[in-house]
């Protein structure tokens, strides 16, 4: 664990600390897009969205640390040292060896702490410390790569901007549950009178279709860190172009949409074993 995580030059293994399994998922999650200017015209299908600019929310991420010591005195000293490290001015520079990347993060709060071993009795003490950080510049870790590098023989049959998602090392777990769902109608005028049962609804028109949320459930694979970062940057940049995204189904049907966020992100195994991630891409249909 020596050198696995370094915060502002301090190797936290010297403080009896490490990040627990799954406690580092937030580092790599794509930032959420800020809502673009949108009109939902009653007379037209879908949404009218200004995609000429794209901006992102600052990213909040939780990191779960484990802290241990052989006795209460050492444990308290290590916990105090960790707190002192967090409360320094400026951003924390956190190097994670598994990702071979340094993240510039602002300490926000301790959202959870679970202690084990008491303090009065002798013996080992330990604690799980969940730290909330903010990545104020969520684009700092990305570069301008646009094209993926993977050439897997098994195609996903789902294309993003003309590129089969297998080119990004992605295996599609599900997309049809949302992409084939029948769209909802845009509602007409409805009047609800206080002294009348039910409502009066205007139905004298063929309704237009509302947009949908398209969810692409992905498993992303890579054989090396270099391949992963090339594909991950290309995926992010393809999703965030300043125009409508084209999601093409095997039937050649194309869904126009824009990227909203990534959720349900999980790192399935340590990168040193094999790079395997799962996540959902959430897109909004136009």
Secondary structure by P-SEA (a helix, b strand, c coil): cccccccccccccccccccccccccccccbbbbcccccccccccccccccccbbbbcbbbbbbbbbbbcccaaaaaaaaaaaaaaaaccccccccccccccccbbbbccccccccccccccccbbbbbbbbbbbccccccccccccccccccccccccccccccccccccccccccccccccccccccbbbbbccccbbbbbcccbbbbbbbbbbbbbbbbbccaaaaaaaaaaaaaaacccccccccccccbbbbbbbccccccccccccccbbbbbbbbbbbcc
